[in-house]
Amino acid sequence: MNSGETEVDRLDYALALHGGAGSETLFLGRAEKQQYHACLADTLKLGKSVLEQGGSSLGAVETVVRALEDDPKFNAGHGSVLNYDGNHVLDACIMDGRNRACGAVAAVTTVRHPIHLARLVMTETEHVFLVGDGADQFAREMRIELVDQDFFRTERRLRGWQRALNEAQGAEDENSQHMGTVGCVALDRDGNLAAGTSTGGRTLQRFGRVGDSPVVGAGTFADNNTCAVSCTGVGERFIQHVVAYDISALMEYRQLTVGQAVSHLFKSKLPADSGGIIAMDTCGSIAMQFNTPGMYRAAADSAGRVEIDI
Ligand code: ASP
């Protein structure tokens, strides 16, 4: 298992992002690795500039996740995987550490930026979670950007879907499919934490399956008293172990550091090859850990830290 915690004094601002965890990184050529690296670097810079200029952690999280949703290399928005029926169903969640306000959407089919819709659920409704047709209808009412299913599809995802269908004849290999979900955690100059996650789910998923990404406390969580967390991997494992909230609880009730709390989940709860976690505490200390061969990830802070790795 890879472990990556950095202890720092309280920082003005900090940001970490991920682009999914899994085994895909083992098969990337040099040129592809460079492309991922460049994209992570650009997106990190984008998020950092929001915080540098005094923007909110929520704003930075949405900006980063939107950019990754538009990048076909990642399994969120444009470039999402296909489900069993060959359709794209998207999930997202965002959470505000100031007051635990949160918004989530699942199984949306027409929204270019699901993270934006999740934020509108948080700010424009009295609810926290909208799913399926209702969520798409809410998007129409909010007059946000809508797209056809074709918009989400890429040649690469189509090939992956066809291969998976042929090889598995419907029985997904859970350890080979999870890669490319995106997420971000941030601390702003006002000391507020936020977290967001967006995904196209898992290749060949069916029966109305929803993973952990949009589930508050499982794949996404933020609380100014403890931490901000975004997870990626086999959603079922992250829901079972209520991973994001458990990290917060370990910090609150057992006084673990953010790195210790994340390590505890990997050592004691999550089976091998479950996925990865990015988490940040109220000082801007960042933990980025995974128990898969790789995780696309990047982090930056006001002390000059810049880290990009796959
Ligand atoms: N956690 C996501 C899900 O289960 C997939 C991923 O992170 O790659 O839907």
Residues whose N, C-alpha, C, O or C-beta is under 5 A from the ligand:
A	BS01	LIG	G20 H178 M179 G180 T181 T199 G201 R202 G211 D212 S213 C231 T232 G233 V234 G235 E236
